[in-house]
Every structure is written in structure tokens, then in C-alpha cells.
């Protein structure tokens, strides 16, 4: 079930339940309807959602349809630079945008834990709507379930994104070719360190903010300047190193990166060194990898740097026909080491 039928009167929520989620909110009945109207429909106001169906009729521009789904769990729910609501919208918008599509619609399903303060939920929903407005997407359908206390970390969110690819665009992880240049749109590791700091695990303040951001407008600006981009990918869980390994395997190519070119904040380096982390494996939520033919490298860099979310974009390596399916890093001291896929989760519940 998506959004229940909104026809007919809705019984007021009992006074003692005004400020907390209770199991009745997940029943699909009147309390569910009241919660939807009070919290979700006060922010999500698209015609498709307000129609009250279990589905949404979506218009088409005649291009190819793209969809992506993602589940979002993070602790704490709020962290420097973002929260789980912003994370959910950004992650889904970016997953659609890296296909070359223009994101248009999002659906959202919420798993709520009994005892969650409704004020916290409203803050998360408001953040989602603000981020959706920035990205230019509509939240058009949703679902809500409630679980017993202790069965969730307050809120889990699952989102689905839908977009349309303009004619002539073919961007795919298998398209990287020898000679292509590898760009990253900005500083690495900010999100993971910001979440870790918010948990108090560092023992000191870093000032690092999560990079969570919707990148679709920047990506569209990039593709206007460099229309022959071969690969786009957002390096979320597993960070840059793991994501590049995935692309190298898809395209059956090698990669050679330059450690001295990696854009990493000093605070992120310091925190990573203290904890024994490698910033190249730390999650990002507002960065995109761009693999582009050499003749469009400069145009791509210029387009990225012209956007606020890409001001720190850098050229970090190239595609090679040597060592296929392997990613190598030229180190600060002139040696070379292999960057493998991360074996486990470096930081749990961060995206």
C-alpha cells in the first residue's frame, strides 16, 4: 500500500499520542491518515501524492525511463551538514543523475520506531522537502510502517527515484576506455568523518560537514559542456577506491591514480590517520566520479568548478589498458600500490 485514501473524516489523534509515534500510526487506518495529513502532506504537496491513490500517474518526455531505489539508515539521524532525510533525497537523486537522466520523481517509504518523537519526524520530512525542491524533483508516493520499540534506530527510509534520459546519452560503468581521464568533483571522505564526529567517537571537534548534496544540476551542467562523458558514478559506501574498482571490472580496464592529486581536507586526513582509516575508502554523499575522453577533460573540469558543489574538482588519474580490472595508486613517495575493494563496512550506518 502506498498513501491511503484520504476520503471521509479523520478522527483526531488522541491527545496522549500527539507527540510520539505509536503502533496505531502504522495500522493503515485513521491514525495513519491523520499522521500522513499532519506530517507528510503538510510538506509533500504534489498533485500525484494528494490524489490519494496507491500509485501515481507520471508524465513522460519521450525519453528513456530510469529508476533507482535505495534504503537509508544512519546514526545519529542528524549530523553536521545533513540528516537522514536529506541523505535519502540526495542519494536517490544522484543515483538517477549519474545515468545521465534528469531526475523527476521520488517515492519514499518510512519505517518508524514506536516512541519516536513526531517533532523529529517532522524535521526529517521538512529536510526531505527542502532538498527535493533544490533538486527540482517531486515526492509523489509513499508508505509508512511502525515497528515496536527497540526494533529500529528511530527511522529507516527507502526511496525510489525516476528520471528520463535525453536522446543520445549513453553513460554506463562499462564505457571507460584507455586514455580516458578520471575526475572527482571535490573533497573526499567528508561525509564519513562528519558522521563519526557526530557520534562522539573522535574525541575532538573536526569542523567537517557532510557533503550530502543533490548533484543533478551540476551533472547536467557538466554534460552540456562535455557531452561525451563515458562514466559517472557517485562514490558512496566503500568510497572512491571501491567504486573505481567496480568500474574497472565493468569496463575491463586498468586505472592509475595520483595520490598527490586527491582533494582531501586536512581535518579528514588527520582524523583518518588517528583512526587508521584510508580516506579513499570513506563514504561520500555529494561527490561524483567523471570518466571522460581526454579531449573533453578541460571542459569537464571547468564545468564542475563553475558549480558550488564542484568547486574543488580535480583530475586524479587515467584509464589504462594495463593491469585490467585493477586500480593502482602512485603514492606521495613515488611508489605504486594497489587499491582493492574494501572488505567490510568501515563506518556502519552512514548512508
C-alpha positions, 0 to 999 in steps of 0.5 A, a space after each residue: 500500500 502506498 498513501 491511503 485514501 484520504 476520503 471521509 473524516 479523520 478522527 483526531 489523534 488522541 491527545 496522549 499520542 500527539 507527540 510520539 509515534 505509536 503502533 496505531 500510526 502504522 495500522 493503515 487506518 485513521 491514525 495513519 491518515 491523520 499522521 500522513 495529513 499532519 506530517 507528510 502532506 503538510 510538506 509533500 504537496 504534489 498533485 500525484 501524492 494528494 490524489 490519494 491513490 496507491 500509485 501515481 500517474 507520471 508524465 513522460 518526455 519521450 525519453 528513456 525511463 530510469 529508476 533507482 531505489 535505495 534504503 537509508 539508515 544512519 546514526 545519529 539521524 542528524 549530523 553536521 551538514 545533513 540528516 537522514 532525510 536529506 541523505 535519502 533525497 540526495 542519494 536517490 537523486 544522484 543515483 538517477 543523475 549519474 545515468 545521465 537522466 534528469 531526475 523527476 520523481 521520488 517515492 519514499 517509504 518510512 519505517 518508524 520506531 514506536 516512541 519516536 518523537 513526531 517533532 523529529 519526524 517532522 524535521 526529517 520530512 521538512 529536510 526531505 522537502 527542502 532538498 527535493 525542491 533544490 533538486 527540482 524533483 517531486 515526492 509523489 508516493 509513499 508508505 509508512 510502517 511502525 515497528 515496536 520499540 527497540 526494533 529500529 534506530 528511530 527511522 529507516 527510509 527507502 526511496 525510489 527515484 525516476 528520471 528520463 534520459 535525453 536522446 543520445 546519452 549513453 553513460 554506463 560503468 562499462 564505457 571507460 576506455 584507455 586514455 580516458 581521464 578520471 575526475 572527482 568533483 571535490 573533497 573526499 571522505 567528508 561525509 564519513 568523518 562528519 558522521 563519526 564526529 557526530 557520534 562522539 567517537 573522535 574525541 575532538 571537534 573536526 569542523 567537517 560537514 557532510 557533503 550530502 548534496 543533490 548533484 543533478 544540476 551540476 551533472 547536467 551542467 557538466 554534460 552540456 559542456 562535455 557531452 561525451 562523458 563515458 562514466 559517472 558514478 557517485 562514490 558512496 559506501 566503500 568510497 572512491 577506491 571501491 567504486 573505481 574498482 567496480 568500474 574497472 571490472 565493468 569496463 575491463 580496464 586498468 586505472 592509475 591514480 595520483 595520490 598527490 592529486 586527491 582533494 582531501 581536507 586536512 581535518 579528514 586526513 588527520 582524523 583518518 590517520 588517528 583512526 587508521 582509516 584510508 580516506 579513499 575508502 570513506 563514504 561520500 554523499 555529494 561527490 561524483 566520479 567523471 570518466 571522460 575522453 581526454 579531449 573533453 577533460 578541460 571542459 569537464 573540469 571547468 564545468 564542475 568548478 563553475 558549480 558550488 558543489 564542484 568547486 574543488 574538482 580535480 583530475 586524479 588519474 587515467 584509464 589504462 589498458 594495463 593491469 585490467 580490472 585493477 586500480 593502482 595508486 602512485 603514492 606521495 613517495 613515488 611508489 605504486 600500490 594497489 587499491 582493492 575493494 574494501 572488505 567490510 563496512 568501515 563506518 556502519 550506518 552512514 548512508 
